[in-house]
């Protein structure tokens, strides 16, 4: 059964960190395209990304990725070969070159050995590091290291791509190039980008999911989010329409009774 461009879906997803509820019975589904995941610090964005990446287990709820229920180990192993993940902070061996590190991740994804060299070069070129492919990762700037992280996430041409704050450390020109790459990747894959930069969402994403205090505060298109901010233009809430929409969505969510927000 083909699941190319398949969805990532969670039902009743609850995540706890000791006594803190990071996600509270969240239901959400992501299809093909680029999805922006927004929310204040501590809202639960990273918790959702980590569950979707299968690196964290929920306290409750169902998680289905690429048509598979990942509560089973065999299903998780299959999904991990077909997804890409960039955490906020990723580890690497400092002595590795860019080529070696990205190839190592390709090996972890169990890519066929003959395909790895070409896949590595394509991924590194796509993030603009072709000329530094044989440089040691420890010699690169912070922004370059972030681009290496993006390269390792896309080396296997994932059907599900999860990126947590991917533009951290990138300069404005690199962010513009990255947005174009996201749009390209989202034509036949499911791409979920967690970020606090609303302008990146406006430029690259077709849909937006806003999380606040572990619950869904808004789900819709970027145009729909922008429309919410029309009444805030004269109140100084954000420098552009989508930022004002973000503020309006949060305020609307917070104004609802707690039982309705659930």
Secondary structure, 3 states (H helix, E strand, C coil): CCCCCCCEEEEEEEEEECCEEEEEEEEEEECCEEEEEECCCCCCHHHHHHHHCCCCCCCEEEEEECCEECCCHHHHHHHHHHEEEECCCCCCCCCCEHHHHHHHHHHHCCCCHHHHHHHHHHHHHHCCCHHHCCCEHHHCCHHHHHHHHHHHHHCCCCCEEEEECCCCCCCHHHHHHHHHHHHHHCCCCEEEEECCCHHHHHHHCCEEEEEECCEEEEEEEHHHHHHHHHHHCCCCCCCCHHHHHHHHHHHHHHHCCHHHHC
